[in-house]
Structures are given as C-alpha cells and as structure tokens.
Amino acid sequence: MTPAGVRTCPNCGRDRPESFCAHCGQSDRDYARALRSVAGEFVRETFEVDSRLFRTLKLLMFRPGSLTREFSRNRRAGFVSPVRLYIFASFVFFLLLSLLGDIGEASANLTDESVDRSLTAEDRADAEDQADAAAQPPTEEQLAAFRAGLPPEQQRKADDILARSDGNSRQLLLTLAQAGNLEERHWTLRFFVLSMIDIVHDPSLIPRRFLANMPIAMFCLLPFLGLILAVFHFRKKRFYVEHLVFSIHVQTFTFLVYSVALLLPESGPGLWVRLSCLLVPYPYFVIALRRYYDNGWILSVVKSVGVYVLYSMALIPASLLSILVTG
C-alpha cells in the first residue's frame, strides 16, 4: 500500500515521494494543464538558464582557466555544461560566418585588389603577354582521351576553363590532360585530377571547404588536444577528462571571440579591434594554462608554444581529411 503523500510515477509506475522519481528521473511536472501556467513555468526556466549562462560566460571570458577549475572542484550545478557551451559557441560562430559572408572569398578578393594596385600598367601588360605565350591550346587527342574519363560535371568545368581568357588555367588543364583516360588510372590519381579541376574552376573552393569543415576537424581533435595537455602536465596528476574539459573551454572562448570579430566593421577603429580579437586567444591560453595548472609564466609560455605547434600540425591535415570525407 502506498504511504500517504507518496504519488506514483506515471512513467515507470513506481512510488515517487519527491519531485523527481528515484528510478527513472522524471519530474512531477504535468504539462496537460492551462496554457498560462505552462507559459509561466517556461519563462521561469528560461531566466534560470540565462542566469547560469551569464555566470558561465563571465567566468569563461574574464577569468581564463577558472571555469575548468570549478569543474575540477565538482562545482557544476551553477554553470552550463562544457559540451553544451561548446556546441552553443560553435553554432553561433558558424552561423555568423555563413550570414556575414565567406572569409576565404573576401580575403582572396582583398589579395587580388592589393596585387592589382601594386602593379603598374606596364607590369600588367607584360604579365598578360607572358600568360598568353605560356598558354597552349590542348591537342585534340589529349582532350579526347582526357574528357572520356571525366564525369559529366567535370567535363563541363573543363570546358568552362578552356573557354576562359586565363592562359594559366588552360595550361594547367593541359598538364592534367596528359594523364590520359582517368578510368585507366589509379584511384588516387583520379581523385587528384578531379579535385584539381574543381579548384582551378573555382579557386575559392579550398578556403570555403576548409572553413566549412573546420568545426568537424576541431571537434575531432578535442581528444587529441586533451592528450597533448595531459602529456605536458603529467606531473599534475589530473585525470584525462579534466584536460579535455580545459580544451573545450579554450576552444569555446576562441569561437566566442571570433564571433565578436565577425560583427565588427572592416574599416576604421573596428578593424583594429577585429584584429585584436583574432590575437586574443593565444594570451588567453597562456593565462589559462598558468591559472589552471599552477605553473610559472615562463613555463606556461613554453608549454603553450609546444601545444600550439603540435595542435596546428594536426589541425590542417584533419581539416583536409574532413574535406575528403565530406566531399
């Protein structure tokens, strides 16, 4: 017989003396009631989450390493979980990146404009003459064998390249055409040639794919970054998950700062603030290392350089690999 005041959990059918069931964890909330009551509860929960988020961001942004230290002390209830915070920050950054334009394309355009301004009219004329001289139309035999082994989409892109006035692009395509019928070649050569056709047809493809696959690479490398930190601080006797959470917090800060940089203007004082935002993650990382691992300044700087070098050596290949996997 159920004691007085003890209710039955509708989810598992067992006794639930408290607000939460001790067996399945479901709360005693019942949403089958008036809309005004449900809306009021939703507002209260929203403000509770906001207060946790505010405390978390305050510690993350202005006290490097302190949020991870609170996690290691098992003080977690008052803060947003590291994984949820990481997902939130990465989502905000790449949403802004997609809405505010392609960084790779913008930087490429900026580079082209600066090169054009630095060249005189005579230099540009000489460069065009050299390009026309170097560009040789592909022979019919080479193109016939080459195009026969191309998928329809790559055939269209190859025709577009040949129709351009850019002699360098045509010359590169002619070099690729020397591979002959790709159906008779090893798959690695086929993949290389098809990828090169895509890149020559659209040079901005690499930075756009690189940026699009960056979150995948960074997420996959989180365990590796945690491992590097564990090796560099093996004398601290910390568990691996603590190093992993430190990595998550550092990357979360980087995403948030870069999100702020995307919102700033690209000229005037906003440009200098934007450049400062791009440089901030490194000193933040050094301060976080010193505070969390309790090292001196010199040792923290030395270890930060070692971690950055090893992580960068893995990040670029991982980003390229993610491009190959995702296409």
N, C-alpha and C positions, 0 to 999 in steps of 0.2 A: 504493500500500500504506500502511495506517495505521501511523504510528510506534508503538513500544511505549509503553504508558501513556496513549495517547490513545484515548478512547472515542468512540462515535458517538452523536449526539443523537437520541433516539427521536422527537422532534417534527419535525425538519426533515431528518434523515438526514446531516448534515454532521459533520465532526470537532469534538470538544469537548475541548480539552486542559485546560480549567479547570473550576471548579464550575458556571459559567454558560456557556451557548452564546453565542458571539460573534455569531451570525447571528439567532437568534430570541429569545434571552434566557432560555430555560427553564433552570431549575436541574437539578442531577443528583439531586434527591430522588426516591425511588421509594416511593410510599405503599402499594404492594402488598406489605406485609410484616406482621409480627406487630403486634397492636393495642398492646401495651405500648410498643413502640418508637415508634409514631406518636404515642401519648399523651404520651410523654416529650418528644418534639420540639415538640408543641403547647404544652406547659407552658413550655418554654424560650422559645419565640417570644412567648408571652403576656407573660412577665416582661420581655422585651426591649422590647415595645411599651409596657408600663407605665412603664418607666424613661424612655423618650423622652417619653411623655405627661407624666410628673412634671416633667421638666426644662422642657418647653414651658410647662406651666401655671405653674410657678414664675416663669419669666421674664415670661410674659404678665400675671400677676396683680400682681406686686410690682415690676416694672421696666418701666413704661409706655414703649413705643417701642423697647425693647431687642430684642425678638423680631424686629421688622421690620428693625432694624439688622443683626442676624445674617443675615437673609435677603439683604440688600443686599451683605453681605460674602461671599456664596455659601457660608455655613456652614449647610447644610441637613440633613446626614445625621443629626445628633443630635437633630432636632426633628421634630414632627408637621407635615405639610404644611399650609399655611394653609387650603386648601379643605376638607381632611378635618377640621381642627379646627373650622372654621366650621359644617360640617354636624353634627358631634357636639354643639356647644354649642346650636345652634338646635333640634336634635332633643330634647335634654334639657329646654330651656325650655318648648317647646310640649307636650311630654309631661306635664310637671308642671302646666302650665296646664290641660290637659284633665282631669287626675286630681284636682286640688285645687279645681276649681270655676271658674265663669265670673266673671271680674273685672268685666266690664261689668254683669252682673246683680247682683253683690254691691254694686257702687258705686251702682247705681240704687236698690237697696233701702235702702242707708245714707242716701242723699239723701232718699228718701221718709220714712224714720223721723225724720230731723232736722227736716224741714219740719213733720211732724205734731206733734213735740214743741214746736216754736216757735209753733204756732198755738193760740190759746185755743179753748174750746168755742164761744164766740160767733162767732169768726172763721171756724171751720169751718162753722158753720151758715149764715153769710152767703155763704160761697163756694159751698156746695151750692145755696142758693137762686138765686144768680146763674147757676150752671151749668144748673139746671132751667129758668130763664127764657130763657136763650140757646138751649137745645136745642129745635129744632122738628122734628117728625116729617117725613120726606121725603114729598113728594106721590107718589101712585100713578103718575102719568105720568112723573115724573123717574126713579123707581126702575125702572119697567118698561123704559124706554129704556136706562137705565144698566146694569141687570143683563143685558140681552140681549147686550151686547157684552163681558161678562166671561167669562173661562174658568171652568169649574166650581169650581176651587179658590178663586178669588177671590170667586165668588158665595157660597160657604159662609162665607168670612171676613167678607164684607159683612153677611150675615145675623147672624153672631155679634156684630158691632159694634152692629147695630141692637137686639139683644136685651139689651145691657148697660145698666146704670143710669148710665153715664158720659155726661152730656149733651154734653161737649166732643167725644167721639169720634163721636157721632151727628151733631153739627153739622158736623164736618169731612167725614164721609162724604156728607152732604147737599151740601156745597160741591163735592166731587168729582163727585157725581151730575149737577151742572149741565153737565158736559162732554157729556152725552147718550150716544149709542151710540158706544162707542170704536172699533168696526170701521170707522166712517166718518171717524175722526180720523187725524192724522199719527202715525207710529210713535213719535215722541219723546213726544207727549202720552200715548199708550197706556202707554208704559214708565213715565212719571212717575206716572200714576194707579195702575197696578198695584203699583208699588213703595210708594206711599203707603198703599195698602190693607194691604200686608204689614206696614208699620211701625206703623200705627195698631192693627192686630190684635195685634201683638207688639212693644211698644216696645223690648224688649231685643235686637231683631234687629240693629240697627245696631252696637252695641258687640261683639256676638258675631261678626258677619260681619267687622267691622273687625279684631278680634283674630285671627280665623281666617285672614284674608288678609294680615296684617302680614308674615309671613315671605316671602311671594311678592313683596310690594312692596319690602321691604328687600333681597332678593336681586337684584331687577331694578334697584334703584337703586345697587348697589355700583359699577358702572362710572361712574355719574354722580357719586358721592361721590369716587371716584378722580380724576375730571376736575376737580372743584372744587379738590381739594388740589393738583393739577398746576398749575392756573391761579394759585392763591395762592402757590405756591412755584416758579414758573417759573425764578427765578434760581438755584435749587439744581442745575439741570442733571441732574435724575434722570429715569430712564425712567418711562413711564406705569405699567408693571407694578409698580414699587416703590410708587407712590402707591396702587395698587389693593390690594396686599398690606397696606399700612398700614390701609386702610379695613376689610379683612377682619378684621384683628387687633382693631381698635377695636370692631367690631360683635360679635365673638366674646366679648370681655370683657363687653360690655353684656349679652349673653344669659346668661353665666355668673353675673354679679352678680344679675340679675333672678331667676335660678333659685334662688339662695340666699334672696332675699327671699320667694319663694313658700313656702319651707319654714319660715319664721319665724312665730310666733304673731301674731295681730292685736290683742293687748292686752298691757298691761304693758311691760316693757323691750323685749320682742321687737318691739313696734310701732315704737319709736324706731329700733331697728336696721334694721327693714324700710324705714322712711322714709329712713334714711341710705343704704341700698343703692340706692334709687331716685335719689338725688342724686349718687352717686359717679361715674357715667360722665362727667359734664362735667369735674370737676377731673382725672380720669384722662386725658381727651382733651387738656386743656391741657398736662399734664406730658409726654404722649407727643409732642405737637407740638414742644415745646421740646427734648426729648432727641433725637428723630429728625431734625428739620430744623435743629437747632442755631440756634434763634432766642432772643432775649431774652424775659423774662417778659411784658413789656408787649405786644410784637409777637405773641407766642403767644396771649395772651388776645384781642387784637383779631381775629386771624385765626380763632380758634376761634368767636367770635361770628358772624363772616361766614359761615363754613362751616355752622354750626348753622342760621342763618336760611335760607340757600339750600337746604339739605337738607330742612328742615322744610316749606318751601314746595313741595317736590316730593313729599315722603313722603305727605302727606294726599291729594292728588289721585291719586297712584299707588295708594294703598290703596283708594280709592273705585273707581278704574278696575278694579282686580283683583276687586272685588265684582261689578261689572257683567259682567266677562268670565266669572267662575266661577259666577255666579248665586247 
